[in-house]
Amino acid sequence: MSGVRYDLPEADEFTRPYWDAAARGRLLLRRCADCGRAHHYPREFCPFCWAGEDRVRWEPASGLATLYTWSVIHRNDLPPFGTRVPYTAAVVDLAEGPRMMTEVVDCEAADLRIGMPLAVTFREAAEGVSVAVFRPSDRTD
């Protein structure tokens, strides 16, 4: 199992725009031109109205979110997660509507609150590969 990484994406031709944007510090979503709804994780079709690939486009997200729920992970044997424990796995509500699984960083577990404002930041997982994580934001909605 040595050398195997479980935190790196398996980018393909379809998801390449998402991962390229993340490497540049930008979060992308998919939005349907027919029903107008945004979704995440990226899919080639709209999961709400089933519009096809030609009707769903990439768009920049604001990077703003609120905390929906979380769990503090104290043990994870998969590399490299074991070197990061404890860490906070979370689900956030993006300002554009979709929910996203992620990690909350730069915040003690005791300070987490449902509905707390968050902002996207990016963690470099490998050279040229970054993943979206969220940190507390001092914005007031």
C-alpha positions in Angstrom: 0.0 0.0 0.0 3.0 2.2 0.2 2.9 5.3 -2.0 -0.9 5.1 -2.6 -2.7 8.4 -2.1 -6.4 8.5 -1.3 -6.8 12.3 -1.3 -6.0 12.9 -5.0 -8.7 13.3 -7.6 -9.1 11.1 -10.6 -9.5 13.9 -13.1 -10.8 13.0 -16.5 -11.6 15.0 -19.6 -15.0 16.1 -18.2 -13.8 17.2 -14.7 -10.5 18.7 -16.0 -12.0 22.3 -16.0 -13.0 21.9 -12.3 -9.5 20.7 -11.2 -7.6 23.2 -13.4 -9.7 26.0 -11.8 -9.0 24.7 -8.3 -5.3 24.7 -9.0 -5.7 28.4 -9.8 -7.7 29.0 -6.5 -11.1 29.1 -8.2 -14.2 27.1 -7.3 -16.4 26.1 -10.2 -20.0 24.8 -10.3 -22.2 23.5 -13.0 -25.4 25.4 -13.9 -28.3 24.3 -16.0 -29.5 26.8 -18.7 -33.0 25.1 -18.7 -34.0 25.1 -15.0 -31.3 27.6 -13.8 -30.2 25.4 -10.9 -26.6 24.9 -9.9 -25.2 21.6 -8.8 -22.2 20.0 -7.2 -20.5 17.4 -7.6 -20.0 18.0 -11.4 -22.2 16.0 -13.7 -22.6 16.1 -17.4 -26.4 16.5 -17.2 -28.7 18.4 -14.9 -29.7 16.2 -11.9 -32.9 18.3 -11.5 -34.5 18.5 -14.9 -32.2 16.0 -16.8 -31.1 18.6 -19.4 -28.2 17.3 -21.4 -24.6 18.2 -21.5 -25.2 21.0 -24.1 -27.5 22.8 -21.6 -25.2 22.6 -18.5 -22.2 24.9 -18.2 -19.3 25.6 -15.8 -19.5 28.9 -13.9 -17.4 30.5 -11.2 -18.8 30.1 -7.6 -18.6 32.9 -5.1 -16.7 30.7 -2.7 -19.1 31.6 0.1 -20.9 28.9 2.2 -22.5 28.1 5.5 -21.8 25.1 7.6 -24.5 22.5 7.4 -23.0 19.7 9.5 -19.6 18.3 10.4 -17.7 15.4 12.1 -14.3 15.5 13.6 -12.2 12.6 12.4 -9.8 11.3 15.0 -8.7 8.1 13.2 -8.2 7.4 9.5 -5.7 4.8 8.3 -5.8 5.7 4.6 -2.7 7.7 3.5 -2.2 10.6 3.9 -5.3 11.2 6.1 -3.7 9.5 9.1 -1.0 12.3 9.3 -3.8 15.0 9.4 -5.9 13.7 12.3 -7.8 15.2 13.9 -9.5 17.0 11.0 -13.1 18.3 10.3 -15.0 16.6 7.6 -18.0 18.8 6.7 -21.0 19.4 4.5 -21.5 23.0 3.5 -24.3 24.9 1.8 -22.8 26.9 -1.0 -24.2 30.4 -1.6 -25.4 29.2 -5.0 -27.5 26.5 -3.5 -25.7 23.1 -3.8 -24.4 21.2 -0.8 -20.7 20.2 -0.9 -18.7 17.7 1.0 -15.4 19.3 2.1 -13.2 20.0 5.1 -13.2 22.9 7.5 -9.7 24.3 8.3 -8.4 27.0 10.6 -11.1 26.4 13.2 -11.2 24.5 16.5 -13.9 22.0 16.7 -15.4 23.7 19.7 -15.9 26.9 17.7 -17.9 25.2 14.9 -21.6 26.1 14.7 -24.3 25.1 12.2 -24.9 28.1 9.9 -21.6 29.7 10.5 -20.3 31.6 7.5 -17.4 30.0 5.6 -15.2 31.0 2.6 -13.4 28.7 0.2 -9.6 28.3 0.3 -7.5 25.7 -1.4 -5.1 23.1 -0.1 -2.4 21.9 -2.4 -2.7 18.1 -2.4 0.2 17.5 -4.8 2.1 19.6 -7.2 -0.5 21.3 -9.5 -3.4 19.7 -7.7 -5.5 21.6 -5.2 -8.7 20.8 -3.4 -11.4 23.2 -2.1 -11.7 23.4 1.7 -13.4 26.0 3.8 -12.4 28.3 6.6 -14.5 30.5 8.9 -15.4 33.9 7.3 -16.0 37.1 9.2 -18.7 38.2 6.8 -22.2 39.0 8.2 -25.1 38.1 6.0 
